[in-house]
Amino acid sequence: LLDRLPHGRRAAMAGAMLARAFLALVLVGAVETGGIELYPAALGVLVASKAYGVVRSAIVPRLLPPAFSLVKANSRVTLCGLLATGVAAPIGAGLQALGPRFPLYGACAIFLVGTFLSFTLPPKVDSAKGEDIALLAADPEHLHGPHRAKTLKRPNLRTVGPAVTHALAANASLRCLSGFLIFFLAFLLRVHPLPGQSAAVSLGMVALAAGTGNALGTAVGAWLKSRAPELIIVTVVAVELAVAVLAVVFFSAFFIACLAAFAGLSQALSKLALDALIQRDVPEAVRTSAFARSETLLQMAWVVGGGIGIALPLVGTLGMAVAAGIVALGWLTTVRGLLSSARRGGAPRAKVA
């Protein structure tokens, strides 16, 4: 939708914020009465959150200062989000002590501020001058039939390189793992909390481990910048796979926390490496579109993972085995292509048809 209506990104971001502000008020009544509206409102919050993520990915490339890389910009945006989470979490806990409705009032206020700030962005984020739509395909030679004909006929249409598509698949497996762990562990730890801990404390400990890993991955990724992004992705996914296998074999609270921490670290590092590949291999005219489309695919992978986590029986070792399978599928199907791209030194940018 953003690719087809590229002139309303500020309004789209504000809409995602305003929708969550309204739904927070709906949830105020739902948490007190236990009404059925709790579920569609919670679903709406998730949908608006994912929409915001896609819009943000499309906006960031338009706001880069001169000589400022996308990797550096995205790492700073992510790090600011993590710092804001660290500040807001204790405030939310304090509001919760006053009653279940007060954190939702706080959320509503935050989203209303976000709605206002969305319209303070520069007008250039709504301009699509000189841009085109990116195709998430290896290159025109690998397209067939009407897709190839359409690609070759349309002026200024470029496709992303094979390294980007392989990296996107690996990132999708990690984002799928993230959605899976969030929902599976939320239900599992509610029924079977960590030894000696309540369900809330157990989930908080796992969330803290994931947040710490994400922050560390963001910091390391900003330091590595764009050095060998293919090798970074292959390595972090392989490490995540090893940790998931260990969590299956030695299922315990320690390895659950380790898996959450490495999931956060791997997701942050691989996403920054994907950003570096998009900046390196994708022409500027379709770079914004490439970011929006890749983020859409990653958000949908998160949804698929969350669905698997909800449907799965609450058996710890089974869940860890499924987590390992998700990562293994992403790693095994992309490692060869990424390593081949790394040996070639990256694919050349596609030229105008």
C-alpha positions as CSV (number, residue, x, y, z in Angstrom):
1,L,0.0,0.0,0.0
2,L,2.9,2.4,0.8
3,D,4.5,1.7,-2.6
4,R,1.2,2.5,-4.3
5,L,0.4,5.6,-2.2
6,P,3.9,7.0,-1.5
7,H,2.8,10.5,-0.7
8,G,1.2,10.0,2.7
9,R,3.9,8.5,4.9
10,R,3.6,11.1,7.7
11,A,-0.2,10.5,7.7
12,A,0.3,6.8,7.8
13,M,2.7,7.0,10.7
14,A,0.4,9.4,12.6
15,G,-2.5,7.0,11.8
16,A,-0.7,4.0,13.3
17,M,0.0,6.1,16.4
18,L,-3.5,7.5,16.7
19,A,-5.1,4.0,16.2
20,R,-3.0,2.7,19.2
21,A,-4.0,5.7,21.3
22,F,-7.7,4.9,20.7
23,L,-7.3,1.2,21.2
24,A,-5.5,1.8,24.5
25,L,-8.7,3.5,25.7
26,V,-10.7,0.6,24.5
27,L,-8.5,-1.7,26.4
28,V,-9.0,0.3,29.6
29,G,-12.6,-0.9,29.8
30,A,-11.7,-4.4,28.6
31,V,-9.1,-5.1,31.3
32,E,-11.6,-4.1,34.0
33,T,-14.6,-6.0,32.7
34,G,-12.9,-8.9,30.9
35,G,-15.1,-8.1,27.9
36,I,-14.6,-9.8,24.5
37,E,-13.4,-6.5,23.0
38,L,-10.0,-7.2,24.7
39,Y,-9.1,-9.5,21.8
40,P,-9.9,-7.4,18.7
41,A,-8.4,-4.4,20.4
42,A,-5.2,-6.3,21.2
43,L,-5.1,-7.5,17.6
44,G,-5.5,-3.9,16.4
45,V,-2.6,-2.8,18.6
46,L,-0.4,-5.4,17.0
47,V,-1.4,-4.6,13.5
48,A,-0.8,-0.9,14.1
49,S,2.6,-1.7,15.6
50,K,3.6,-3.7,12.5
51,A,2.3,-0.9,10.2
52,Y,4.4,1.6,12.1
53,G,7.5,-0.5,11.7
54,V,7.0,-0.6,7.9
55,V,6.4,3.1,7.6
56,R,9.5,3.9,9.7
57,S,11.6,1.7,7.4
58,A,10.4,3.7,4.4
59,I,11.0,7.1,6.1
60,V,14.5,6.6,7.5
61,P,16.3,6.5,4.1
62,R,14.7,9.9,3.2
63,L,16.0,11.6,6.3
64,L,19.7,10.6,6.1
65,P,22.1,13.5,6.5
66,P,24.9,13.7,3.9
67,A,27.6,11.0,4.2
68,F,25.5,9.2,6.9
69,S,25.0,5.4,6.3
70,L,21.7,3.6,6.6
71,V,23.3,1.1,8.9
72,K,24.4,3.9,11.3
73,A,21.0,5.6,11.2
74,N,19.0,2.4,11.8
75,S,21.3,1.3,14.6
76,R,20.8,4.6,16.3
77,V,17.0,4.4,15.8
78,T,17.0,0.9,17.3
79,L,19.2,1.9,20.2
80,C,17.0,4.9,21.0
81,G,14.0,2.6,21.0
82,L,15.7,0.3,23.5
83,L,16.7,3.1,25.7
84,A,13.2,4.5,25.7
85,T,11.9,1.0,26.6
86,G,14.3,0.9,29.6
87,V,13.0,4.3,30.7
88,A,9.3,3.5,30.2
89,A,9.3,0.0,31.8
90,P,9.7,1.2,35.4
91,I,7.2,4.0,34.8
92,G,4.7,1.4,33.5
93,A,5.4,-0.8,36.5
94,G,4.7,2.2,38.8
95,L,1.4,3.0,37.0
96,Q,0.4,-0.6,37.3
97,A,0.7,-0.3,41.1
98,L,-2.0,2.3,40.9
99,G,-4.3,0.1,39.0
100,P,-4.6,-1.9,35.7
101,R,-6.1,1.1,33.8
102,F,-3.3,3.6,34.5
103,P,-0.6,2.0,32.2
104,L,-3.1,2.1,29.4
105,Y,-3.7,5.8,30.0
106,G,0.0,6.3,29.9
107,A,0.2,4.5,26.6
108,C,-2.6,6.6,25.2
109,A,-0.7,9.8,26.1
110,I,2.5,8.5,24.6
111,F,0.8,7.6,21.3
112,L,-0.9,11.0,21.1
113,V,2.5,12.6,21.5
114,G,3.8,10.3,18.7
115,T,0.8,11.3,16.5
116,F,1.8,15.0,16.9
117,L,5.5,14.3,16.3
118,S,4.7,12.4,13.1
119,F,3.5,15.6,11.4
120,T,6.6,17.5,12.5
121,L,8.7,15.3,10.2
122,P,10.1,17.2,7.1
123,P,7.7,17.3,4.1
124,K,10.3,15.5,2.0
125,V,9.3,12.1,3.6
126,D,6.1,12.4,1.6
127,S,7.8,13.0,-1.7
128,A,8.4,10.1,-4.1
129,K,10.2,12.1,-6.8
130,G,12.7,10.0,-8.7
131,E,11.7,6.8,-6.9
132,D,10.4,3.5,-8.2
133,I,9.2,0.2,-6.8
134,A,11.8,-2.5,-6.0
135,L,11.2,-6.1,-7.0
136,L,12.4,-8.6,-4.4
137,A,14.0,-10.9,-7.1
138,A,17.5,-11.9,-7.8
139,D,17.9,-10.1,-11.1
140,P,16.0,-9.7,-14.4
141,E,17.6,-12.7,-15.9
142,H,16.0,-14.9,-13.2
143,L,12.5,-13.6,-14.0
144,H,10.3,-15.4,-16.5
145,G,7.2,-14.8,-18.5
146,P,5.1,-11.7,-17.7
147,H,7.3,-10.7,-14.8
148,R,10.4,-10.5,-17.0
149,A,8.5,-8.6,-19.7
150,K,7.1,-6.1,-17.2
151,T,10.5,-5.6,-15.7
152,L,12.2,-4.9,-19.0
153,K,9.5,-2.7,-20.3
154,R,9.2,-0.3,-17.3
155,P,11.8,2.4,-17.3
156,N,13.7,3.0,-14.1
157,L,12.6,-0.3,-12.6
158,R,15.5,-2.1,-10.9
159,T,15.6,-5.3,-8.9
160,V,17.6,-6.1,-5.8
161,G,20.6,-8.3,-5.9
162,P,20.8,-12.0,-4.9
163,A,22.7,-11.2,-1.7
164,V,19.8,-9.0,-0.5
165,T,17.2,-11.7,-1.1
166,H,19.3,-14.4,0.6
167,A,19.9,-12.0,3.6
168,L,16.2,-11.2,3.7
169,A,15.3,-14.9,3.9
170,A,17.8,-15.4,6.8
171,N,16.4,-12.3,8.6
172,A,12.9,-13.7,8.1
173,S,13.8,-16.9,9.9
174,L,15.1,-14.9,12.8
175,R,12.1,-12.6,12.9
176,C,9.9,-15.7,12.8
177,L,11.9,-17.0,15.7
178,S,11.3,-13.8,17.6
179,G,7.5,-14.0,17.1
180,F,7.5,-17.6,18.1
181,L,9.5,-17.1,21.3
182,I,7.3,-14.1,22.4
183,F,4.1,-16.0,22.2
184,F,5.3,-19.5,23.1
185,L,7.2,-18.4,26.2
186,A,4.4,-16.0,27.3
187,F,2.0,-19.0,27.5
188,L,4.6,-21.5,28.7
189,L,6.0,-19.4,31.5
190,R,2.5,-18.5,32.7
191,V,1.8,-22.3,33.2
192,H,5.3,-23.4,34.1
193,P,7.2,-20.4,35.5
194,L,11.0,-20.5,36.1
195,P,11.9,-22.3,39.4
196,G,11.3,-20.2,42.4
197,Q,9.8,-17.3,40.3
198,S,6.3,-16.1,39.5
199,A,5.0,-16.1,36.0
200,A,5.4,-12.3,35.6
201,V,8.9,-12.3,37.0
202,S,9.8,-15.3,34.7
203,L,8.6,-13.6,31.6
204,G,10.3,-10.3,32.7
205,M,13.7,-12.1,33.1
206,V,13.4,-13.6,29.6
207,A,12.3,-10.2,28.2
208,L,15.3,-8.6,29.9
209,A,17.7,-11.1,28.4
210,A,16.2,-10.5,24.9
211,G,16.4,-6.8,25.3
212,T,20.0,-7.0,26.5
213,G,21.0,-9.1,23.6
214,N,19.2,-6.8,21.1
215,A,21.1,-3.7,22.6
216,L,24.4,-5.6,22.4
217,G,23.8,-6.6,18.8
218,T,22.9,-3.0,17.9
219,A,26.0,-1.7,19.5
220,V,28.2,-4.3,17.9
221,G,26.5,-3.8,14.5
222,A,27.1,-0.1,14.6
223,W,30.8,-0.8,15.4
224,L,31.2,-3.3,12.6
225,K,29.3,-1.0,10.2
226,S,29.2,-2.7,6.8
227,R,32.1,-5.1,7.1
228,A,31.4,-8.4,5.3
229,P,27.6,-8.3,5.9
230,E,27.0,-11.7,4.3
231,L,29.5,-13.3,6.7
232,I,27.9,-11.6,9.7
233,I,24.5,-13.0,8.8
234,V,25.8,-16.5,8.2
235,T,27.7,-16.4,11.5
236,V,25.0,-15.0,13.8
237,V,22.4,-17.4,12.4
238,A,24.7,-20.3,12.9
239,V,25.4,-19.3,16.5
240,E,21.7,-18.9,17.1
241,L,21.1,-22.3,15.7
242,A,23.7,-23.8,18.0
243,V,22.1,-22.1,21.1
244,A,18.7,-23.4,20.1
245,V,20.0,-26.9,19.8
246,L,21.6,-26.6,23.2
247,A,18.3,-25.4,24.6
248,V,16.6,-28.6,23.3
249,V,19.3,-30.9,24.7
250,F,19.7,-29.1,28.0
251,F,16.3,-27.6,28.5
252,S,16.5,-25.3,31.6
253,A,15.8,-21.7,32.7
254,F,19.4,-20.8,31.9
255,F,19.2,-22.0,28.3
256,I,15.8,-20.4,27.8
257,A,17.4,-17.0,28.8
258,C,20.4,-17.7,26.6
259,L,18.2,-18.4,23.6
260,A,16.2,-15.2,24.2
261,A,19.4,-13.2,24.6
262,F,21.1,-14.6,21.4
263,A,17.8,-14.2,19.5
264,G,17.9,-10.5,20.3
265,L,21.5,-10.2,19.4
266,S,21.2,-12.2,16.2
267,Q,18.1,-10.3,15.1
268,A,19.8,-6.9,15.6
269,L,23.1,-7.9,13.9
270,S,21.5,-9.6,10.9
271,K,19.1,-6.7,10.4
272,L,21.9,-4.2,10.3
273,A,23.8,-6.4,7.9
274,L,20.7,-6.5,5.7
275,D,20.6,-2.7,5.8
276,A,24.2,-2.6,4.7
277,L,23.5,-5.0,1.8
278,I,20.5,-2.9,0.7
279,Q,22.6,0.3,0.7
280,R,25.4,-1.5,-1.2
281,D,23.4,-3.4,-3.8
282,V,20.2,-1.5,-4.3
283,P,20.1,1.6,-6.4
284,E,19.0,4.8,-4.6
285,A,15.8,5.2,-6.8
286,V,14.3,2.0,-5.4
287,R,16.0,1.9,-2.0
288,T,13.1,3.3,0.0
289,S,10.7,0.8,-1.7
290,A,13.2,-2.0,-0.9
291,F,13.2,-1.1,2.7
292,A,9.4,-0.9,2.9
293,R,8.9,-4.2,1.2
294,S,11.6,-6.1,3.1
295,E,10.3,-4.8,6.4
296,T,6.8,-5.9,5.4
297,L,8.1,-9.4,4.7
298,L,9.9,-9.5,8.1
299,Q,6.8,-8.3,10.0
300,M,4.8,-11.1,8.3
301,A,7.4,-13.6,9.3
302,W,7.0,-12.4,12.9
303,V,3.3,-13.0,12.6
304,V,3.8,-16.5,11.3
305,G,6.2,-17.3,14.1
306,G,3.7,-15.9,16.6
307,G,0.9,-18.1,15.1
308,I,3.1,-21.2,15.5
309,G,3.9,-20.3,19.1
310,I,0.2,-20.0,19.9
311,A,-0.8,-23.2,18.2
312,L,2.0,-25.4,19.7
313,P,1.4,-27.5,22.8
314,L,3.0,-26.1,25.9
315,V,5.9,-28.6,26.1
316,G,9.2,-26.9,26.6
317,T,11.5,-29.2,24.7
318,L,9.1,-29.4,21.8
319,G,9.0,-25.6,21.6
320,M,12.8,-25.4,21.7
321,A,13.0,-28.0,18.9
322,V,10.6,-26.0,16.8
323,A,12.7,-22.9,17.4
324,A,15.8,-24.7,16.3
325,G,13.9,-25.9,13.2
326,I,12.9,-22.4,12.3
327,V,16.5,-21.1,12.5
328,A,17.9,-24.2,10.7
329,L,15.5,-23.8,7.8
330,G,16.6,-20.1,7.3
331,W,20.3,-20.9,7.7
332,L,20.5,-24.0,5.5
333,T,18.5,-22.4,2.6
334,T,20.6,-19.2,2.5
335,V,24.1,-20.0,3.7
336,R,25.3,-21.1,0.3
337,G,24.0,-18.1,-1.6
338,L,25.4,-15.6,1.0
339,L,28.8,-17.2,1.1
340,S,28.9,-17.2,-2.7
341,S,28.0,-13.5,-2.8
342,A,30.7,-12.8,-0.2
343,R,33.4,-14.5,-2.3
344,R,32.3,-12.4,-5.3
345,G,32.6,-9.3,-3.2
346,G,28.9,-8.5,-3.6
347,A,26.6,-8.4,-6.6
348,P,26.9,-5.4,-8.9
349,R,24.0,-3.0,-8.8
350,A,21.3,-3.6,-11.4
351,K,21.2,-1.1,-14.2
352,V,18.2,0.7,-15.6
353,A,16.4,-1.5,-18.1
